[in-house]
Amino acid sequence: MKPQAIFNWSSGKDSALALYKILEEDKFEITSLLTSINKEFQRISMHGVHVSLLEKQAESLGLNLIKMEIPKEPTMEEYREIMSKNMNDIKSSGVTHSIFGDIFLEDLRQYREDQLQSIGIKAVFPLWKQNTTDLIQEFLDLGFKTIVTCVNETYLDKSFAGRIIDKDFIKDLPENVDPCGENGEFHTFTFDGPIFKNKIEFEIGETVKKTYPKPKSDESENDGEYVFWFCDLIEK
């Protein structure tokens, strides 16, 4: 019998490619997708995608969806408490592994592993340390389609929000931007590809600017704020 696993689903391209690889390997039984949701706005954390489109993804993937609701600006302690409660509930259902689409952020991986180890769940990273240029090319070659829903203005201007990722998009990226946006330069919503039963239909809405305060130790730019551009996607 295959071990049961939860898949940490962001709605974006790295999640989609990681899930594709896990399903191809067929080593785990994926019981559910787990997604962090901004409780106030009912949108996926950082990606800005409305929960209705997330639900469409889960339906098309044929997987159960667990929505983990997070306060608008949680403290680290609040986040840990919410995550711990959710993961303990998930573990009690028989899940032994938690799968992520992270590629090379060592601190983030260590944090995930430490938190899960305390609960007794093992973290799995199917894309770990793979070349991001190769990964985005593989993603496109497999027939996946994804749209940029959020850009960090530190790296990319407003014009990149709302663009479909293709060869031209990759060519237009500045040299300091990872082609998979692994440093948080941009986030995406994947709406079609080999793991989906049907394409997720949506319309492109307005692009809005949002600012978030920087930590006190990092106030050298933008008057102490991070600036992000979010492209709204509207369910058809």
C-alpha positions in Angstrom: 0.0 0.0 0.0 1.4 3.4 -1.0 2.0 6.0 1.8 -0.6 8.8 2.0 0.5 12.3 1.3 -0.9 15.8 1.4 0.1 18.2 -1.5 0.8 21.8 -0.6 -0.9 23.6 -3.5 -0.2 27.2 -4.3 -2.2 27.2 -7.6 1.0 28.1 -9.5 3.4 26.6 -11.9 5.9 25.0 -9.5 3.0 23.2 -7.7 1.6 22.0 -10.9 4.9 20.6 -12.2 5.7 19.0 -8.8 2.3 17.4 -8.7 2.8 16.1 -12.2 6.1 14.5 -11.3 4.6 12.9 -8.1 1.7 11.5 -10.0 4.0 10.1 -12.7 6.2 8.4 -10.0 3.1 6.9 -8.4 4.8 6.4 -5.1 2.2 8.2 -3.0 -1.5 8.3 -2.6 -2.4 12.0 -2.7 -5.3 12.5 -0.3 -5.8 16.2 -0.7 -4.5 19.6 -1.8 -3.7 22.0 1.1 -3.8 25.7 0.3 -3.3 28.8 2.6 -6.1 31.3 2.2 -6.3 34.9 3.3 -9.4 34.6 5.6 -10.5 38.3 5.1 -10.3 38.4 1.3 -10.8 34.7 0.5 -7.8 34.7 -1.8 -4.7 32.5 -2.0 -1.9 33.9 0.1 0.5 35.9 -2.0 -0.9 34.7 -5.3 -4.1 36.8 -4.9 -6.3 34.3 -6.8 -9.9 34.1 -5.6 -10.9 30.9 -3.8 -13.5 30.1 -6.5 -10.8 29.6 -9.1 -8.8 27.4 -6.6 -11.9 25.2 -6.2 -12.1 24.9 -10.0 -8.5 23.7 -10.1 -9.1 21.1 -7.4 -12.3 19.9 -9.2 -10.4 19.6 -12.5 -7.5 17.8 -10.8 -10.0 15.4 -9.2 -8.5 16.0 -5.7 -10.0 17.0 -2.4 -9.2 20.6 -1.3 -8.3 21.7 2.3 -8.4 25.4 2.7 -6.2 26.7 5.6 -7.5 30.1 6.5 -4.9 32.6 7.7 -5.5 36.1 9.2 -4.6 39.1 7.1 -1.3 39.8 8.9 -0.6 36.8 11.2 2.3 36.7 13.6 4.7 33.8 13.2 3.2 32.3 16.4 -0.3 32.5 15.0 0.8 31.0 11.7 2.5 28.1 13.5 -0.5 27.4 15.6 -2.9 27.3 12.6 -0.4 25.1 10.6 0.1 22.8 13.6 -3.6 22.3 14.2 -4.3 21.6 10.5 -1.4 19.2 10.1 -2.3 17.3 13.2 -5.8 16.9 11.9 -4.4 15.7 8.5 -2.0 13.3 10.3 -4.9 11.8 12.2 -6.4 10.8 8.9 -3.4 8.6 8.0 -1.2 11.0 6.1 2.6 10.5 6.6 4.1 12.8 4.0 3.7 16.5 2.9 4.8 17.5 -0.6 6.1 20.9 -1.7 7.1 22.6 -5.0 10.1 24.4 -3.5 13.2 24.4 -5.6 16.2 25.9 -3.8 15.3 28.1 -0.8 17.3 26.3 2.0 15.9 28.3 4.9 12.3 27.6 3.8 12.9 23.9 3.4 14.6 23.7 6.8 11.6 25.5 8.4 9.1 23.2 6.7 11.1 20.1 7.7 11.5 21.2 11.3 7.8 22.1 11.7 6.6 18.8 10.2 9.1 16.7 12.0 7.7 17.9 15.3 4.3 16.5 14.2 5.7 13.3 12.8 5.2 14.0 9.1 8.0 13.8 6.4 8.5 16.6 3.9 9.0 15.7 0.2 10.5 18.1 -2.5 10.2 16.6 -6.0 11.8 19.7 -7.7 14.6 20.3 -5.2 17.9 21.7 -6.6 16.8 21.2 -10.2 17.8 23.9 -12.7 15.1 26.5 -12.9 15.7 27.3 -16.6 15.3 23.6 -17.4 12.2 23.3 -15.2 10.3 26.2 -16.8 11.1 24.8 -20.2 9.9 21.3 -19.2 6.7 22.9 -17.8 6.0 24.6 -21.2 7.0 21.5 -23.2 4.5 19.4 -21.2 1.7 21.7 -22.3 1.0 23.5 -19.0 -0.4 27.1 -19.3 0.0 29.6 -16.5 -0.6 33.3 -16.0 1.3 35.8 -13.8 -1.0 37.0 -11.0 1.4 38.9 -8.9 4.8 40.6 -9.3 7.2 42.1 -6.8 8.0 45.6 -8.0 11.6 45.3 -6.6 12.2 42.9 -9.6 9.5 43.4 -12.2 7.3 46.3 -13.3 3.5 46.3 -13.6 3.5 45.2 -17.2 4.5 41.6 -16.3 1.3 41.1 -14.3 -1.3 39.4 -16.3 1.1 37.9 -18.8 1.0 34.2 -19.9 4.3 32.6 -19.4 5.8 31.6 -22.7 9.2 31.8 -24.4 8.8 35.5 -24.9 8.0 36.1 -21.2 11.2 34.2 -20.2 13.2 36.2 -22.8 11.9 39.5 -21.3 12.9 38.7 -17.7 15.8 40.8 -16.4 19.0 38.9 -15.6 18.5 39.1 -11.9 15.1 37.4 -12.0 14.9 33.6 -11.6 12.9 32.1 -14.5 10.7 30.2 -12.0 10.4 33.3 -9.7 11.8 31.2 -6.9 13.0 34.3 -5.0 9.4 35.6 -4.9 9.8 37.8 -8.0 6.4 36.7 -9.3 3.5 34.2 -8.7 1.2 32.4 -11.1 -2.0 30.6 -11.6 -1.9 27.4 -13.7 -5.1 26.9 -15.7 -4.4 24.1 -18.1 -2.0 21.1 -18.6 -1.7 17.3 -18.6 -2.9 16.8 -15.0 -6.1 18.8 -15.5 -9.3 17.2 -16.8 -10.4 20.5 -18.3 -9.1 24.0 -18.7 -9.9 26.6 -16.0 -11.9 29.4 -17.6 -11.4 33.0 -16.4 -11.3 36.6 -17.5 -8.5 39.0 -16.8 -9.6 41.9 -14.5 -7.8 45.0 -13.3 -4.2 45.1 -12.1 -4.0 46.7 -8.6 -1.1 48.0 -6.5 -0.7 46.8 -2.9 2.0 47.6 -0.4 3.2 45.7 2.6 5.5 47.0 5.4 9.0 45.8 5.4 10.6 44.3 8.6 12.2 47.0 10.7 15.7 45.7 9.7 15.0 46.2 6.0 13.8 49.7 5.4 16.3 50.9 2.7 13.9 51.0 -0.2 10.4 52.1 -1.1 10.0 54.0 2.3 9.9 50.8 4.2 7.4 49.0 2.0 7.3 46.1 -0.4 5.3 47.0 -3.5 3.3 44.3 -5.4 1.1 44.4 -8.5 -1.8 41.9 -8.5 -3.7 41.0 -11.7 -7.2 39.9 -10.8 -8.6 36.8 -12.4 -12.4 36.6 -12.6 -14.2 33.3 -12.8 -16.3 32.8 -16.0 
